[in-house]
Amino acid sequence: TSCMKILLDIPDNMAASLMEVLKSIPRIKAHTLTDSKAQLMIEIRDAVEEMKLIRGGKKKARNAKDFLNEL
């Protein structure tokens, strides 16, 4: 069976109770993420979307040398 993945931003004071509710539902797996791991996931998603736009001709790719100079 396929599963949907959802990333939620939840206020700290509500997170524990929501996690309890989610974990009480059969076949639901809920995991907490650190802020840095969540940010990494968002950045990877954005990079993939940007690559799709470039491959589709809707966005121009940057020169590799310019990119490396930014670092």
C-alpha positions as CSV (number, residue, x, y, z in Angstrom):
1,T,0.0,0.0,0.0
2,S,1.1,3.5,-0.6
3,C,1.5,6.1,2.1
4,M,1.4,9.9,2.1
5,K,4.1,11.8,4.0
6,I,3.2,15.1,5.7
7,L,5.5,17.6,7.3
8,L,3.8,19.8,9.9
9,D,4.8,22.9,11.8
10,I,3.1,22.6,15.2
11,P,3.5,24.9,18.1
12,D,5.5,23.3,20.9
13,N,2.7,23.5,23.4
14,M,0.4,21.4,21.1
15,A,3.0,18.9,19.7
16,A,2.9,16.3,22.5
17,S,-0.9,15.9,22.5
18,L,-1.1,15.8,18.7
19,M,1.7,13.1,18.6
20,E,-0.3,11.0,21.1
21,V,-3.4,11.3,18.9
22,L,-1.5,10.3,15.8
23,K,0.3,7.4,17.4
24,S,-3.1,6.1,18.7
25,I,-4.4,5.7,15.2
26,P,-3.7,2.2,13.7
27,R,-1.3,2.1,10.7
28,I,-0.1,5.7,11.3
29,K,3.6,6.2,12.0
30,A,4.5,9.6,13.5
31,H,8.1,10.7,14.0
32,T,9.5,14.0,15.3
33,L,12.2,15.8,13.4
34,T,14.9,18.2,14.6
35,D,14.6,21.7,13.1
36,S,17.8,21.1,11.2
37,K,16.5,17.8,9.6
38,A,13.2,19.4,8.7
39,Q,15.1,22.4,7.1
40,L,17.3,20.0,5.1
41,M,14.2,18.2,3.8
42,I,12.6,21.5,2.7
43,E,15.9,22.5,1.0
44,I,16.1,19.2,-0.8
45,R,12.5,19.5,-2.0
46,D,13.1,23.0,-3.2
47,A,16.3,21.9,-5.1
48,V,14.4,19.1,-6.8
49,E,11.6,21.5,-7.8
50,E,14.2,23.9,-9.2
51,M,15.8,21.1,-11.2
52,K,12.4,20.1,-12.7
53,L,11.9,23.8,-13.8
54,I,15.4,23.9,-15.4
55,R,14.9,20.6,-17.2
56,G,11.5,21.8,-18.4
57,G,13.1,24.9,-19.8
58,K,11.1,27.2,-17.4
59,K,14.2,28.3,-15.5
60,K,17.8,29.0,-16.6
61,A,20.6,27.0,-15.0
62,R,23.3,28.9,-13.2
63,N,26.9,28.7,-14.3
64,A,28.8,26.2,-12.1
65,K,31.7,28.7,-11.6
66,D,29.3,31.4,-10.4
67,F,27.7,28.9,-8.0
68,L,31.0,27.8,-6.5
69,N,32.0,31.5,-6.1
70,E,28.9,32.0,-3.9
71,L,30.1,29.3,-1.5
